[in-house]
């Protein structure tokens, strides 16, 4: 039987019913799909002791129309008040609208949606038209003690906006998505929080025609959720894009912000820097809706010069050489790469299949030169900026990598990665249809502890039989990097929940920060006090008491602000 004739699953490719559970659990566009290629499919079967028969009949697909008995709990008086503020058409109480804004994209959320488990819903979904609407809503909710949650793009993997105490959810996608101002003199853009990544980036890239500007710009923030995440979500979780090594995390891009809080308006000014006490901007970023509602943010912009981008990739013979080269590059004082990603041996072997490198001339050359499966490591990236700068950065990266014995594998691998950088999450539904889950956890480390954290966390991940654990660094600094663990296994909901907790325990036990850019939400909150200490958490609580004395803003465990001690996990660091 030829490879072409061999069995290959009939992956689901229908557009789900508009009001189905799958519409909520599915990643991205309803008409977009990406399936594991044959090489990855073969790896799945080998890794999980599965056969073609296991991939013939998908199950728990969530194709049923959303249906449950959980009527809204808000009083008629409350409902009339909200309708008076925003208009009847901007208040929704149907089941689908309420469920759609309650669950994010954690694997736990996906399990619940597939099984039709519905809990923790808002009583109403409100679509505010402007910041004046939000001011009135927050004022009224504070008087009536009604919880307020905020929904942006819905890509949270931390149960960030789940409505643990009912109340209302503000859906920012409908109206609060305008570009308010592009300031070419200051190199800033001011936007409302509900604008999605592509809408902002397209406007900036085409600024001469769209915004009457003199040239094209970029924000430079490209998280994997870029296509379906909002600027507000980036800011309140302290997110990072895949090009953060050059452009910085979102907190490096924010110039000023405006929030509506129960205590009043908090607005900062558009200065590049100041020494006016502790930074209000830094206090509000990462607060995840617990202090107030972000209504506008001003971000730095950069010149958009895609023609100057240079791509590169290298294969090292081992993980140590890759780490040493990456550290030297970041400490080399010649400028930083933009996208920059170092995969460990297990991820490298999978990437060779995923990006179509396996079996190519590049793969054959690697084998001839002694780069072994299970040992070799892939480094890929880009350099952005002026033409001379990108040439200099790539030249120095190549010089350092060569000194550590790396083989240059051209920009081909990087282009393959770029082609799938935002679409890889679409494979999640394919795998889960057949009982295989894929999930991620990430952490921040310094160079000194990187190897230990990688080894320690992987030991836990691999202690579960038949589990793939791929790891990479994708956000680099002169002082360290992040470690991003992707685990794949065949498991049910209960086993997944226990395993996920175990990975977080291992991360904290190893001494790493429990999140580099995903945020905390309610899912990671049990580990937060163990991370920042009681005094640190008390500072957060003091700020909460000032901004939100009635605890109406995202209550129910977010940032551990109102979490009982019995739910906290204190993992002793090694």
MINUSE-575331 format. One record per residue (C-alpha): y, z, x. Coordinates in steps of 0.2 Angstrom, whole numbers, padded with zeros to 4 digits, always signed. Each point is the difference from the previous one (the first is absolute). Layout:
BEGIN
YZX;...
This chain:
BEGIN
+0000+0000+0000;+0017-0005+0007;+0014+0013+0002;+0009-0010-0014;-0014+0001-0012;-0004+0019+0003;+0004+0012-0014;+0019+0005-0001;+0006+0012-0014;+0009-0007-0015;+0015+0011+0003;+0010+0003-0016;+0015-0012-0001;+0005+0001-0019;+0018+0006-0004;-0004+0016-0009;+0006+0004-0017;+0018+0004+0000;-0003+0018-0007;-0016+0004+0009;-0004+0014+0012;-0003-0014+0014;+0018-0006-0002;+0006+0017+0005;-0013+0003+0014;+0001-0017+0007;+0010-0003+0016;+0014-0012-0001;+0002-0016-0010;-0012-0002-0015;-0004-0018+0005;-0002+0004+0019;-0017+0004+0009;-0007+0001+0017;-0018+0002+0003;-0011+0005+0015;-0005-0015+0010;-0018-0003+0004;+0001+0009+0017;+0007+0016-0008;-0012-0001-0015;-0015+0000+0012;+0008+0015+0009;+0001+0009-0016;-0019-0003-0004;-0005+0005+0017;+0011+0016+0001;-0005+0007-0018;-0018-0006-0001;+0004-0011-0014;-0008-0017-0005;+0007-0015-0010;-0008+0008-0015;+0013+0014+0001;+0014-0013-0001;-0006-0009-0015;+0006+0011-0014;+0017+0009+0002;+0003+0017-0010;+0014+0011-0006;+0012-0014+0001;+0013+0008-0012;+0001-0016-0010;+0002+0010-0017;+0017+0001-0008;+0008+0016+0003;-0004+0012-0015;+0001+0019-0001;+0005+0014-0011;+0015+0009+0008;+0015-0001-0011;+0017+0002+0008;+0006+0019+0000;+0019-0003+0000;+0008+0006-0016;+0009-0012-0012;+0017+0008+0005;-0004-0004+0019;-0005-0018-0004;+0016-0003-0010;+0010+0007+0014;-0008-0012+0013;+0002-0015-0011;+0018+0004-0003;+0003+0000+0019;-0009-0016+0005;-0004-0009-0017;-0016-0001-0010;-0006-0015+0010;+0000+0010+0016;-0011+0015-0006;-0019-0004+0000;-0014+0012-0007;-0015-0012-0002;-0016+0005+0009;+0001-0014+0013;+0018+0003+0005;-0003+0018+0003;-0016-0002+0010;+0007-0014+0010;+0013+0011+0008;-0011+0016+0002;-0013-0007+0013;+0003-0007+0017;-0012-0009+0012;-0010+0014+0007;-0019-0002-0001;-0001+0015-0011;+0012-0009-0012;-0011-0015+0001;-0016+0009-0004;+0009+0009-0015;+0006-0017-0007;-0017-0008+0002;-0008+0014-0010;+0014+0001-0013;+0005+0017+0005;+0018+0003-0006;+0010+0016+0004;+0017+0006+0005;+0011-0013-0010;+0019+0000-0003;+0005+0002-0018;+0011-0015+0001;+0005-0013+0013;+0018-0003+0001;+0008-0015+0008;+0018+0005+0006;+0012-0013+0001;+0012+0007+0013;+0004+0017+0009;+0010+0006-0015;-0015-0001-0011;-0010+0010+0013;+0014+0013+0001;-0001+0003-0018;-0019+0000-0001;-0001+0013+0015;+0014+0011-0008;-0009-0001-0017;-0017+0004+0007;+0006+0014+0010;+0008+0008-0015;-0017-0003-0010;-0011+0004+0015;-0009-0017-0001;-0009-0005+0016;+0007-0016+0008;-0011-0012+0010;+0006-0017+0008;-0010-0016+0002;+0004-0014+0012;-0013-0012+0005;-0015+0011-0003;-0008-0002+0017;-0001+0018+0004;-0016+0006+0008;+0004+0019-0001;+0001+0002-0019;+0018+0001+0003;+0007-0003-0018;-0015+0006-0011;+0007+0009-0015;-0009+0017+0002;+0011+0008-0013;+0004-0014-0012;+0018-0003-0003;+0008-0017+0003;-0002-0013+0013;+0015-0011+0006;-0006-0018+0003;+0012-0007+0012;-0007-0017+0001;+0008-0007-0016;+0019+0002+0003;+0003+0010+0016;-0004-0014+0012;+0017-0008+0004;+0008-0004+0017;+0017+0009-0001;+0008-0005+0016;-0003-0009+0016;+0013+0005+0013;-0001-0012+0015;+0013+0009+0010;-0010+0016+0000;-0017-0009+0000;-0006+0010-0016;-0007-0004-0017;+0001+0012-0015;-0013-0002-0013;-0007+0010-0015;-0017+0008+0002;-0011-0011-0011;+0002-0016+0010;-0016-0006+0007;-0002-0005+0019;-0001-0019-0003;+0015-0001-0011;+0010+0009+0012;-0006-0009+0015;+0001-0017-0008;+0018+0003-0005;+0004+0006+0018;-0009-0015+0008;+0010-0012-0012;+0016+0010+0001;+0012-0015+0002;-0006-0007-0017;-0004+0016-0009;+0013+0012+0006;+0014-0011+0006;-0003+0006+0018;+0003-0009+0017;-0018+0001+0006;-0017+0006-0004;-0006+0018+0002;-0016+0010-0001;-0004+0018-0004;-0015+0000+0012;-0010+0012-0011;-0017-0007-0004;-0013+0013-0006;-0017-0007-0005;+0005+0004-0018;+0016-0011+0003;-0003-0012-0014;-0002+0014-0013;+0010+0015+0006;+0018+0005-0003;+0014+0005+0012;+0001+0016-0009;-0018+0004+0003;+0002-0005+0019;+0015+0013+0001;-0007+0015-0009;-0016+0000+0009;+0007-0004+0018;-0011-0016+0000;-0002-0012+0015;-0002-0019+0001;-0012-0010+0011;+0015-0005+0011;+0006+0018+0002;-0003+0000+0019;+0016-0010+0001;+0009+0002-0016;-0004+0019-0003;-0007+0009-0014;+0010+0001-0016;+0009+0016+0005;+0007-0010+0015;+0007-0013-0012;+0008+0011-0013;+0019+0001+0003;+0005+0010-0016;-0007+0004-0018;+0004+0006-0017;-0011+0012-0011;+0002+0007-0017;-0007+0018+0000;+0000+0014-0013;+0014+0008+0011;+0011-0015+0000;+0003-0016+0010;-0005-0001+0019;+0009-0014+0009;+0001-0003+0019;+0013-0011+0008;-0003-0017+0010;+0002+0006+0018;-0012-0006+0014;-0001+0018+0005;+0009+0017-0002;-0001+0018+0006;+0004+0009-0017;-0014+0012+0000;-0018-0003-0005;-0003-0017-0006;+0000-0002-0019;-0007-0017+0001;-0015+0007+0010;-0002+0014-0013;-0001-0012-0014;-0012-0013+0008;-0017+0006-0002;+0004+0011-0015;-0011-0011-0011;+0010+0003-0016;-0001+0019+0001;+0019+0002+0002;+0007-0014-0010;+0000-0019-0004;+0005-0012+0013;+0013-0012-0008;+0006-0010+0014;-0003-0002+0019;+0009-0009+0014;-0011-0008+0014;+0003-0007+0016;-0003-0019+0001;-0004-0011+0016;+0003-0018+0003;-0014-0011-0006;-0007-0011+0014;-0018-0005-0004;+0001-0015+0012;+0001+0013+0014;-0016+0010-0005;-0013-0001+0014;-0018+0005-0004;-0013+0006+0012;-0018+0008+0000;-0011+0007+0014;-0017+0007+0001;-0004+0015+0011;-0017+0005+0007;+0002+0017-0007;+0011+0012-0011;+0007+0010+0015;+0007-0016+0008;+0008-0005-0016;+0008+0017-0003;+0006+0001+0018;+0008-0018-0001;+0008+0004-0017;+0008+0016+0007;+0006-0008+0015;+0008-0014-0011;+0009+0013-0011;+0006+0009+0015;+0005-0015+0010;+0019-0001-0004;+0000-0019-0003;+0000+0001-0019;-0013+0003-0014;-0011-0013-0008;+0002-0001-0019;-0017-0001-0008;-0012+0009+0012;-0018+0005-0004;-0014+0006+0011;-0018+0001-0008;-0014+0010+0006;-0017-0007+0003;-0007+0002-0017;+0016-0008-0008;+0000-0014+0013;-0017-0005-0004;+0004-0001-0019;+0016-0009+0003;-0009-0013+0010;-0009-0004-0016;+0015+0003-0012;+0012-0011+0009;-0013-0014+0003;-0001+0002+0019;-0018+0003+0001;-0009-0016+0006;+0016-0008+0006;+0003-0006+0018;+0010+0016+0002;-0015+0011-0004;-0011-0010+0011;+0012+0002+0015;+0000+0018-0003;-0018+0002+0001;-0001-0011+0016;+0013+0012+0008;-0010+0016-0004;+0010+0006-0015;-0013+0009-0010;-0002+0004-0018;+0002+0018-0004;+0011+0003+0015;+0014-0014+0000;+0017+0004-0008;+0012-0012-0008;+0019+0001+0002;+0011-0011-0010;+0018-0001-0004;+0017-0009+0000;+0017+0001+0008;+0016-0002-0011;+0018-0002+0005;+0010-0012+0010;-0009-0014+0009;+0002+0007+0017;-0005+0018-0005;-0016-0006-0009;-0004-0010+0016;+0003+0015+0011;-0010+0012-0011;-0015-0012-0001;+0000-0003+0019;+0000+0018+0004;-0014+0004-0013;-0011-0014+0008;+0003+0007+0017;-0005+0018-0004;-0015-0006-0011;-0006-0011+0015;+0001+0015+0012;-0012+0009-0012;-0013-0014+0000;+0005-0007-0017;-0004-0018-0005;+0014-0009-0008;-0006-0007-0017;+0016-0010-0005;+0010+0002-0016;-0015-0006-0010;-0007+0017-0004;+0017+0006-0005;+0004-0014-0012;-0017+0003-0008;+0005+0019-0002;+0017-0005-0007;-0008-0012-0012;-0010+0015-0008;+0012+0015+0004;+0005+0002-0018;-0016-0006-0008;-0014+0010+0008;+0002+0013-0014;-0006-0012-0013;-0018+0002+0007;+0000+0018-0006;-0005-0005-0018;-0014-0012+0006;-0008+0014+0010;+0002+0013-0013;-0007-0011-0014;-0017+0002+0010;+0002+0019+0004;+0008-0002+0017;+0017+0009+0003;+0013-0003+0013;+0014+0012+0003;+0012+0005+0014;+0007+0016+0008;+0013+0000+0013;+0008+0012+0012;+0013+0002+0014;-0004+0005+0018;+0007+0001+0017;-0007-0010+0015;-0008+0016+0007;-0010+0004-0015;-0004-0018-0006;-0017-0002+0007;-0006+0017-0006;+0006-0002-0018;-0008-0018+0000;-0017+0007+0006;+0001+0016-0011;+0004-0008-0016;-0012-0015+0003;-0014+0013+0003;+0003+0007-0017;+0001-0017-0008;-0016-0006+0008;-0009+0016-0004;-0003-0008-0017;-0015-0012+0002;+0004-0018-0003;+0019+0001+0001;+0011-0012+0008;+0016+0008+0008;+0013-0012+0007;+0015+0006+0009;+0016-0007+0007;+0017+0005+0006;+0014-0010-0008;+0016+0010+0002;+0004+0003+0018;+0013+0011+0009;+0003+0005+0018;-0006+0017-0004;-0016-0005-0010;-0006-0010-0015;-0009+0001-0017;-0019-0001-0003;-0005-0009-0015;-0018+0004-0006;-0009-0013-0012;-0016+0006-0007;-0013-0010-0010;-0015+0007-0008;-0011+0000-0016;+0004+0016-0009;+0004+0006-0018;+0016+0009-0005;-0006+0018+0004;-0006-0004+0017;+0016-0010+0004;+0011+0015-0005;-0010+0011+0012;+0000-0012+0014;+0018-0004-0002;+0004+0019+0002;-0011+0001+0015;+0009-0014+0009;+0017+0009-0004;-0008+0016+0007;-0005-0009+0016;+0017-0008+0002;+0009+0017-0002;-0013+0009+0011;+0003-0012+0014;+0018+0004+0001;+0007-0016-0007;+0014-0002-0014;-0009-0002-0016;+0011-0015-0005;+0010-0013+0010;+0007-0010-0014;-0011+0002-0016;+0009+0016-0005;-0007+0015-0008;+0000+0000-0019;-0012+0011-0009;-0015-0006+0009;+0004+0005+0018;+0011+0015-0006;-0014+0013+0003;+0001-0003+0018;+0019+0000+0002;+0003+0019+0003;-0014-0001+0014;+0010-0014+0007;+0018+0006+0000;-0003+0019-0002;+0005+0012-0013;+0018+0001+0006;+0002-0019+0000;-0007+0000-0018;+0012+0014-0005;+0014-0011+0006;-0006-0014-0012;-0001+0013-0014;+0017+0006+0003;+0007-0018-0002;-0010-0002-0015;+0007+0016-0008;+0018-0007+0003;-0003-0018-0006;-0012+0004-0014;+0000+0018-0005;-0010-0004-0016;-0014-0010+0009;+0002-0015-0010;-0001-0013+0014;-0017-0007+0004;-0009+0017-0003;-0018+0004+0001;-0004+0002+0019;+0011-0014+0008;+0004+0006+0018;-0009+0016-0004;+0016+0007-0008;-0008+0007-0015;-0018+0000+0006;-0010+0017-0002;-0007+0007+0016;-0017-0002-0006;+0001-0019+0001;+0007+0000+0018;-0012-0005+0014;+0003+0008+0017;-0010-0009+0013;+0001+0009+0017;+0006-0012+0014;-0012-0002+0015;
